[in-house]
Amino acid sequence: MGVTLAEKILARASGREHVRPGEYVTVDIDLAMAHEGFAAVYLGLLGAGINKVWNPDRIVVLLDHAVPAPNVRYAGVHKMVREAVKNLGIKNFYDVKEGVCHQVLQEKGHVLPGMLIVGTDSHTTTYGALAAAGTGIGFTEMAYVFATGKLWFRIPETIKFEISGKLPYNVMSKDVILNLLGKYSAEAAQYKSVEFSGSLSKELTISSRMTMSNMALEMGAKFGFFEIDQKARDYLRSKTREPIKNLKADKDAEYEKIYEEDVAELEPQVAVPYTVDNVKPITEVEGIPVNQALLGSCTNGRVEDLRIAAKILEGKKVNPDTRLIVTPASTEVYREALKEGILETIIDAQGIICNPSCGACFGTHMGLLAAGEVCIASINRNFRGRMGDSESKVYLASPATVAASAIAGKIADPRKY
C-alpha cells in the first residue's frame, strides 16, 4: 500500500521505513523558525540552564509581527532577540528589513520539498506549497526543539481535495480555499494532513498555492500540501542550489476522505464575521459599507496579489469614506511591485503603502479598527477583535475583491471590474 506525503516525510524524519496514521513517533527536525516569539523561547532555554542550540544552521529567526517596534514592550523584545541570536550563534537572522516569515523563508531558499519544518507561528503550513511538512508549535515545544533538534508527532490521517475546472475571471485561489472552509468547516481537518491535487492545482501559481497551504491551517490541518511539479521546480531553482526532490504522494496512498470539487462556476467568496468558515458568495454580501480595505499578509501579500489589485485600481480612486492599506509580504515583493509600477498605481488611487509586516493583520499596529468599523481584508482570520476593537468587524476576501471594495466603499464584486 502506498503512502501520503505526510507519512512519507514523517517516516523519513523518524528513521523508519513505514508509519501509519495514529502512531506516535519521535522525529528529527530539519528546520526551526521563530519570529518575535523567539524571546519567549530564549527565556525558556535560559530557565532550563541551556545556553546553546542543537544546530544553529538549522534555525531561522525573523522579526515581522511588530515592525518597526510599535511600543516600548516590543522594542525590548526585539532587543532581546537580536542579542540572543548573537549569543547562540544563529546566522540565519532577518531583522525588521526583510518581511513576513512565511514569505521570507521561501524566498531565501530555506524551504525544500520533503523537509519537516516547525515554527512559532500557526501558519507555518504555508511551506506545504513546496511539499514541505510545515506546522506551528508552541514556545515550550520550540525551546525543546532548539535544545535537542527533536519532537514527537502523531502520524495524521490525510484528506485529499481533488480540485478541477478553470477559475472564472477575477476569482482567485483565496476564493477556492474560502469556499472549502465554508463547505466543510473549520473543523474538517483537525490534526490531519491535507493534500490539494487535481487539474486546478497544476494550473495555480506558486503564490496561489501558498495562499491555500497557508489557510489549510484554518481547517485545523497539521500540514497543507501540494505536490512538486515543474512550476515548483522552476521556482525552487531560482532560490536554491540544493537538490530538489520530486516529491509526490504514492498513487495508491490511502486517504481518510477524498473530496472532488469543480471551480468552473465558482463566484468570489467572503468570510463573514466572526469565523473563517462563515462563508458567503459575493452576491449575498455585496453592498455592505466598509471603512477600510486591507491588502497584504502572509496569505495574500505577494506580487501577483498586488498586481491584480493594481489592475482593478488603475485609473480609479479609493472611495473617500474608505481607506486602503497595503502591506507587501516582503522587501523582495515590495521591490518587484515598485519596479513594475504596481505601487505607483496603488498610490495614485490613494492607497497607503506600509512596510512589510504582520502588524495590520495581527492587530499590533497599522490600520487598527475603531468600535463599529468594518474592514474587508485579504488576511487569514476574522475573529472578534482581530484587528482592533472587539466591536469592529473583519470580512475576508481575495485581493481582487478587496481592491474592488476599496473603490466602491462597500463590498463589491470584482468580476465587474
Steps between C-alpha positions, in 0.01 A plus 500: 500500500629846409548794735394863517737796507470536879573131554795511262662801667436392860629148430826643367527747792446225756747261338232244421412325179124533548263683732123482524237752616453500876856392583724721713856564389799704607642693206807698406406856405649634178436869562364710786364852452420761763382861480457735798399188691868413506531726806273263696686199359833649609374567851383139514847378404668720759251389764602141431868589526558455125725748322545334162283353224515164328596644159507878441508444123156338512333791676353809333394800707307803370333812632171555319195521726566844647743687276618762542444460874165672575561540873764466771401143580565382146819706482622296798396174333689593185808592702491165679464310170796684344719423801384138519580411138853630555540310827379175339694542174189504280604639160163477324355811660278743309441825685215744439613563140395175329129436551255233610651168608310263269581707193864562592587137577388388156656797320837437667507132406461359851203280402553182297264212409489227763625713788336489841474859621361634827431866576373720779218607271188301423511576126826309454279270291580745214814299420283215377474696172851363436421153638664569836330386820464829684307539823475741790598412857502679837790678666571219748509241223726727296742537792523120506563495124770768530670296770469152349396524133225249572124493564220245513216479249189292457478383140194682358231362276489674162214668315534563128325775307484417129430840344421538131373772266631835383463797733256763367609859439626676816441191714815396687640215706391693812141452382566127458629450853226718650243294313649178641492646850138603460401161363694272736554721811796610709496156667530296180869417535574522873849343545485361148715552196343657192609441140381727220505328163309483173527699180459840670797441733725464196369828354550706815810713542730434794366816665142374466604165646656681797165667565321166520768324706501799734126477561497121528577581862157661528352153438705379794756332274839392628642527147366638170678348200537546128712253303820605328458568128692697237371835630624418847836378370547819297417711805737305723785515249473878509543491879748224581779281366400211724367178339125510443302186581222408262266441791151359444256281687485141376222429251360229727526705821214455745296807592247550775282697258519624143290799398448594136440866420443686171572875504379584149189674634649631823422862584706721734467395863494704822545373857258690723579590866591342726619163370708399201250235392198734502534543124255660258510551123562863404143541379371450856722764664551751221425856607608484867684832569870471590714755683824326413643261244819310586715332237797297618617244760660157466179386332469751217783753501700368205571669168215328316258616770615861476503478121137394465397769749692763301328396178162555665609829659669644189346834401262496797496640853433336834162605635538811721326322788737200479872469565711246310804367686756284318772296671724306257604163641873569471761750390555289189130528417512874576791551259341299219169682542689831492689394187178399320327826588244316714560714807478821297159389370382429855631834625335682209175335607566647847595173664749504790813284464643372830821308569494118483361386834235290671391806699170576328391136480614413851348810654815639661515820295426646153136533411334409828121522497281708730174377651239445232745523209503243219802374307519270199840330500706245312632355827428158651289567811194706588461421870343756732756768585752366248582844360402731780189567706288198589199675348666537159445250219736336250384336177748272321529504121741477208728787394272560201196537725691722743607734219150518349351569843752779568379679186132445572521577873298185557546129438510472122517226237842513328355335189347840418843661481 
